Amino acid sequence: MIPVRGTEWGATVDPSVADVVGELKVLRKGRGIFSTPLADRVGPALRATCGISEDDDTVGIRRKLSDRLRPLIESLPDDLKIALLAAFALDERARKPFYQERVHWAAITLDRDDRTVRRRIDEGIEQVAALAVAAAGFQPRPRYPSRSWHTEELRVTLALDQPVAEAFEFRRVVADADEIAELDLALTLTAPGDSGESVRETDLDVDVFHGGVLAGRAMESSDRIGMALRLAEPLRRGERHDIGLRFRAAMRHPHYVCVPRHPCDLFDLHVRFGDRVPDRILRLEKVFQDETRQQPPRGAVLEIDDAGEVHVQFRHLAPGFAYGIRWQPAGAG
């Protein structure tokens, strides 16, 4: 399955969430917030979000960092909270001179391995950066203009441990013009290149949970099914709207990717394999759609957790490129 359509749009902030993420990853090195000289480790994005001025000395910078970061970290789930408090040396028990030592302390505390904790830290940093920017009150501005509507968030849960694959899609859209009464959506069912299979409109089941009424669907190409979602009331410029959909279809190819026609600010994907654990799972980021079927496949290898799930997240998706995962079914070679 490939969700491919809906005129989407990305957003940036000043400072951007990506800037804050990058600076937090620098800050966690060495002694974290106890590094000296600390001023050299704090860039303009953190200074803006934490209210740090040029006149602040090391003690003042450390206090402002702690005052801003600690409440945000405390709001996270326990595993992320413990991992991040250790990463930045905000937990007194983890004030060790090297980042790796703090990672290992968190791993022991959480009864996880170091690699898992590093992933938790990266995930937590993304969330803290977004919270910090929002708390500082910076307003988003479009990275790419849109004449109709864009996607602010796209969150998908794909269940592959069911008799028929099910994808639950929750999308938040924002109107970039007045009188947006209908959203154009689509999903591609990619067949193996040598299979000779054809796709029919009836191969895809669609249920609308909330946010509109399915007003029509039709084949847009040999494997892409287009859908029109009519809204209860037209949106005005700047209005946000949430929709919830469920798709059910047989998986014709072992991948699931989002290929927006315009950038999407956030794509969050959970995939549940259950007991059907693949031999290999790859992260696909900013690749051409044809490369999703490339042999041999390329991409960062992902680890499946004890529940048989993987979770990936992408920000600022570039139009026309694919983001998601590909897997090699068990025993497929």
C-alpha positions in Angstrom: 0.0 0.0 0.0 1.2 3.5 -0.7 -0.7 6.6 0.4 0.3 9.0 -2.3 -1.9 12.0 -2.6 -3.5 15.1 -1.1 -2.0 18.4 -1.8 0.3 18.6 1.1 2.6 21.3 2.6 5.4 21.5 5.0 6.0 24.1 7.6 9.0 25.6 9.3 9.4 27.6 12.4 11.9 30.3 13.3 13.8 28.7 14.9 12.9 25.4 13.4 12.2 22.2 15.3 15.0 20.6 13.2 17.4 23.3 14.4 16.5 22.6 18.0 16.9 18.9 17.5 20.4 19.4 16.0 21.5 21.6 18.9 20.1 19.2 21.5 22.2 16.4 20.0 25.3 18.6 20.3 24.4 19.5 23.9 24.1 15.9 25.1 27.7 15.2 24.3 30.4 15.2 27.0 29.1 16.3 30.3 25.8 17.5 28.9 24.5 20.7 30.5 27.6 20.6 32.8 30.0 21.0 29.9 32.4 24.0 30.1 32.4 26.4 28.4 28.7 25.9 28.0 28.1 29.0 25.9 30.0 27.4 23.0 27.6 24.4 23.1 24.4 26.3 22.9 23.4 27.5 19.5 20.9 30.2 18.4 17.9 27.9 18.3 18.3 26.8 21.9 19.0 30.4 23.0 15.8 31.5 21.4 13.6 28.7 22.8 15.2 28.9 26.3 15.4 32.7 26.6 19.2 32.8 26.8 20.8 36.2 26.2 24.3 37.1 25.3 24.8 38.5 28.8 24.1 35.2 30.5 27.1 33.5 32.0 27.6 29.7 32.3 25.5 29.4 35.5 22.7 31.5 34.0 22.8 29.4 30.7 22.7 26.2 32.7 19.8 27.4 34.8 17.7 28.5 31.8 18.4 25.3 29.9 17.4 23.2 33.0 14.3 25.4 33.6 13.1 25.0 30.0 14.1 21.3 29.3 13.3 19.6 32.6 9.5 20.3 32.6 9.3 19.2 29.0 11.2 16.0 29.6 9.1 15.3 32.7 6.0 15.4 30.6 7.2 12.5 28.4 6.5 8.8 29.0 8.7 7.3 31.7 11.2 5.5 29.4 11.8 8.6 27.4 12.0 10.8 30.5 14.6 8.6 32.2 16.7 8.4 29.0 16.7 12.1 28.4 17.3 13.2 32.0 20.4 10.9 31.8 21.4 12.1 28.3 21.6 15.8 29.4 23.0 15.0 32.9 19.8 16.5 34.4 19.5 13.4 36.7 22.0 13.7 39.6 22.5 9.9 39.5 23.7 10.1 35.9 26.1 13.0 36.1 28.9 11.1 34.5 31.6 12.7 32.4 30.8 10.9 29.1 27.6 10.6 27.2 28.1 6.8 26.6 28.3 6.3 30.4 25.0 8.1 30.9 23.4 6.0 28.1 24.6 2.8 29.9 23.3 4.1 33.2 19.9 4.6 31.6 20.0 1.2 29.9 20.6 -0.5 33.3 17.8 1.6 34.9 15.3 0.7 32.1 16.5 -2.9 31.7 17.3 -2.3 28.1 20.4 -2.4 25.9 22.4 0.7 25.1 21.2 0.7 21.5 17.6 0.8 22.5 18.3 3.7 24.9 20.0 5.7 22.2 16.9 5.3 20.0 14.7 6.4 23.0 16.9 9.5 23.4 16.6 10.4 19.7 12.8 9.9 19.9 12.6 12.0 23.0 14.7 14.8 21.6 12.4 15.1 18.6 9.4 15.4 21.0 11.1 17.9 23.4 12.3 20.1 20.5 8.7 20.3 19.2 7.4 21.1 22.6 10.1 23.7 23.2 9.3 25.5 20.0 5.6 25.4 20.7 6.0 26.7 24.2 8.2 29.6 23.0 5.3 30.7 20.9 7.0 30.8 17.5 4.5 30.8 14.6 4.9 28.4 11.6 5.4 29.8 8.2 5.1 27.7 5.0 8.2 26.3 3.5 6.3 25.6 0.3 3.2 27.5 -0.7 -0.1 25.7 -1.2 -3.2 27.0 -3.0 -5.7 24.6 -1.4 -4.8 22.6 1.7 -1.8 20.9 3.3 -1.2 18.0 5.8 0.2 19.1 9.2 0.3 15.5 10.6 -0.1 12.1 9.0 -0.1 9.2 11.5 -0.6 5.7 10.2 -0.8 2.4 12.0 -0.4 -0.6 9.7 -1.4 -4.0 11.0 0.1 -6.9 9.1 -0.8 -9.6 11.6 -4.5 -9.7 10.4 -6.0 -11.9 7.7 -6.1 -8.9 5.5 -3.7 -5.9 6.0 -5.3 -2.9 7.7 -4.0 0.6 7.7 -5.5 3.2 10.1 -4.8 6.7 8.9 -5.3 9.8 11.1 -4.5 13.1 9.2 -4.7 16.7 10.3 -5.1 19.1 7.4 -5.0 22.9 7.2 -6.8 25.0 4.7 -4.6 27.4 2.7 -7.6 28.9 0.9 -11.3 29.6 1.6 -14.1 27.2 0.7 -12.1 23.9 0.8 -15.1 21.5 0.7 -13.4 18.3 -0.5 -10.1 16.5 0.0 -8.6 14.5 -2.8 -6.8 11.4 -1.5 -5.4 8.2 -3.1 -3.8 4.9 -2.3 -1.6 2.8 -4.5 -1.6 -1.0 -4.4 1.8 -1.9 -6.0 2.0 -5.3 -7.6 5.3 -7.1 -8.2 6.7 -6.1 -11.6 6.6 -9.6 -13.1 3.3 -10.8 -11.6 1.0 -9.7 -14.4 -1.6 -8.7 -11.8 -4.0 -5.8 -12.3 -5.6 -3.7 -9.6 -9.3 -3.1 -9.4 -11.2 -0.5 -7.4 -12.8 -3.2 -5.4 -9.4 -4.5 -4.2 -9.4 -1.7 -1.6 -11.9 -1.3 1.3 -12.2 2.1 2.8 -14.0 3.1 6.0 -14.3 6.7 7.2 -14.2 6.9 11.0 -14.6 10.7 11.2 -14.1 13.9 9.3 -16.2 13.6 6.2 -18.1 11.4 3.7 -16.5 9.4 1.0 -18.1 11.1 -2.1 -16.4 9.1 -4.8 -13.6 6.8 -5.9 -12.1 5.9 -9.2 -8.9 4.4 -10.8 -6.4 7.2 -11.4 -3.9 4.8 -13.0 -3.3 1.1 -13.4 -2.6 0.7 -9.6 -3.7 4.0 -8.0 -7.2 4.4 -6.6 -8.3 8.0 -6.1 -10.9 9.1 -3.4 -12.8 12.2 -2.8 -13.7 13.0 0.9 -16.5 15.6 1.2 -16.3 17.7 4.4 -19.3 18.5 6.5 -18.6 22.2 6.1 -16.2 24.0 3.9 -13.0 25.1 5.6 -11.8 28.7 5.7 -8.2 29.7 5.3 -6.1 28.6 8.3 -8.7 26.2 9.7 -7.6 22.8 10.8 -9.5 19.6 10.3 -8.9 16.0 11.5 -9.9 12.9 9.5 -9.7 9.2 10.4 -9.8 6.4 7.8 -9.2 2.7 7.6 -7.9 0.9 4.5 -8.0 -2.8 4.0 -6.3 -4.6 1.1 -4.0 -7.5 0.3 -0.4 -6.5 0.4 0.9 -6.9 -3.1 4.5 -5.8 -2.4 6.4 -5.8 0.9 6.6 -2.1 1.5 4.5 0.8 2.8 5.5 4.4 1.9 4.1 7.9 1.8 4.8 9.8 -1.5 3.3 13.3 -1.0 2.7 15.5 -4.0 3.7 18.4 -1.8 5.8 18.3 1.4 4.2 16.9 4.6 5.4 18.3 7.9 5.1 15.0 9.8 4.7 11.3 8.8 4.5 8.9 11.8 4.3 5.2 10.9 3.8 2.2 13.2 3.8 -1.2 11.6 2.8 -4.4 13.4 4.1 -7.7 12.1 3.1 -9.7 15.1 4.5 -13.3 14.7 5.2 -12.8 11.0 8.7 -11.4 11.7 10.5 -10.5 8.4 14.1 -11.4 7.8 15.0 -7.8 7.3 13.3 -4.4 7.6 14.7 -1.2 5.9 13.9 2.4 6.5 13.2 4.3 3.2 13.8 8.0 3.3 13.6 10.4 0.4 13.9 7.7 -2.3 12.3 7.6 -5.7 9.1 5.5 -5.8 10.7 3.1 -8.2 13.5 2.5 -5.7 11.1 1.0 -3.2 11.1 -2.1 -5.3 14.8 -2.0 -6.0 16.9 -5.2 -5.8 18.9 -5.4 -3.7 17.1 -2.9 -1.5 18.9 0.0 0.1 18.2 1.7 3.4 19.0 1.7 7.1 18.2 -1.6 8.8 15.5 -1.3 11.4 15.1 -3.5 14.5 11.7 -5.0 15.4 10.7 -4.8 19.1 9.4 -7.5 21.4 5.8 -6.8 20.4 6.6 -7.5 16.7 6.5 -3.8 15.8 8.6 -1.1 14.2 8.1 2.7 14.4 9.5 5.3 12.1 9.0 9.0 11.9 9.8 11.5 9.1 9.6 15.3 9.1 9.5 17.8 6.2 8.8 15.3 3.4 10.0 16.5 0.0 7.4 16.2 -2.8 7.6 13.3 -5.1 9.8 11.2 -2.9 9.0 8.1 -0.9 9.2 7.7 2.9 8.4 4.5 4.9 9.7 1.0 5.2 10.4 -2.1 3.1 10.8 -5.6 4.4 12.0 -9.0 3.3 9.5 -11.7 4.3 10.8 -14.6 6.3 12.2 -17.3 4.1 12.1 -15.2 1.0 15.8 -15.4 0.4 
